[in-house]
Amino acid sequence: MLTFYMTPGSCTTGVHILLEECEALFSVELVNLMTGDQNSESFRALNPKGSIPMLKLDSGEILTEFEAIACWLAWSHPRARLISEKPLAAARTVELMAYAVNNLHMQAFARIFTPERFVAGSSDLESVKAEGRRRVVEAFDLLALQLPGSGYACGDFSIADAALFYVEFWADRSDIPLPAVVRSHFELMLQRPCVRQVLMEEGYRL
Ligand SMILES: N[C@@H](CCC(=O)N[C@@H](CS)C(=O)NCC(=O)O)C(=O)O
């Protein structure tokens, strides 16, 4: 059985959705980021980067990084149809997913959630957070130009939608308004049974 290392409401929510979409069998190890579980000796022995999401495969191998886990789930559960079989369409899906993870998450929201990691010492954390908000707004505006006016990001539901969902969810909870096209994608995702199940399991009321 897979072991999924996660924290409710973090970026792992996107992987959680994909695990449910695949109907994968998995057990959960909760990682308390606030108390620093990710820095414990036992966690670092598995993943020296100290990051989640992390998946322990049936073989005992450890897989990290959102995009790698999402692609592995898609390729190893083809019946869930989480990525196109056509090379260019699949690459477009990875392109969107990478933008959500590398830009919106790592460059924008990370400045809001962990501003101290972007400056030396304890100087001006508020301006780092403000820059994070500015980047979130700018990135969603760019995304709005790429998303279709309705439906999922790449036609059928895909791994890109799960990545977009977790950053949209963060924006919603941070009172950052989403452009109309992005908002309608978020609302579509909120109707999806697996998304609703995951949010309830992670302790959110719908
Ligand atoms: N880019 C990596 C990192 C993701 C990441 O930053 N995850 C956060 C939680 S949302 C984390 O592990 N935080 C722990 C820490 O940085 O100490 C990925 O896509 O998996």
The ligand as an SDF file (V2000), in Angstrom:
LIG
                    3D

 20 19  0  0  0  0  0  0  0  0999 V2000
    8.3990   22.0810   -4.6510 N   0  0  0  0  0  0  0  0  0  0  0  0
    8.1590   21.0380   -3.6970 C   0  0  0  0  0  0  0  0  0  0  0  0
    7.9820   21.6310   -2.3200 C   0  0  0  0  0  0  0  0  0  0  0  0
    6.5880   21.8000   -1.8460 C   0  0  0  0  0  0  0  0  0  0  0  0
    6.5400   22.5740   -0.5370 C   0  0  0  0  0  0  0  0  0  0  0  0
    7.1570   23.6320   -0.3660 O   0  0  0  0  0  0  0  0  0  0  0  0
    5.7460   22.0420    0.4010 N   0  0  0  0  0  0  0  0  0  0  0  0
    5.6040   22.6760    1.6780 C   0  0  0  0  0  0  0  0  0  0  0  0
    4.1970   22.4560    2.2110 C   0  0  0  0  0  0  0  0  0  0  0  0
    2.9420   23.2300    1.2210 S   0  0  0  0  0  0  0  0  0  0  0  0
    6.5940   22.0990    2.6370 C   0  0  0  0  0  0  0  0  0  0  0  0
    7.0370   20.9840    2.4680 O   0  0  0  0  0  0  0  0  0  0  0  0
    6.9510   22.8530    3.6750 N   0  0  0  0  0  0  0  0  0  0  0  0
    7.8490   22.4140    4.6740 C   0  0  0  0  0  0  0  0  0  0  0  0
    8.9870   23.3190    4.8730 C   0  0  0  0  0  0  0  0  0  0  0  0
    9.2880   24.0310    3.9080 O   0  0  0  0  0  0  0  0  0  0  0  0
    9.5790   23.3180    5.9430 O   0  0  0  0  0  0  0  0  0  0  0  0
    7.0360   20.1920   -4.1950 C   0  0  0  0  0  0  0  0  0  0  0  0
    6.4180   20.5300   -5.2080 O   0  0  0  0  0  0  0  0  0  0  0  0
    6.7600   19.1610   -3.6330 O   0  0  0  0  0  0  0  0  0  0  0  0
  1  2  1  0
  2  3  1  0
  2 18  1  0
  3  4  1  0
  4  5  1  0
  5  6  2  0
  5  7  1  0
  7  8  1  0
  8  9  1  0
  8 11  1  0
  9 10  1  0
 11 12  2  0
 11 13  1  0
 13 14  1  0
 14 15  1  0
 15 16  2  0
 15 17  1  0
 18 19  2  0
 18 20  1  0
M  END
$$$$
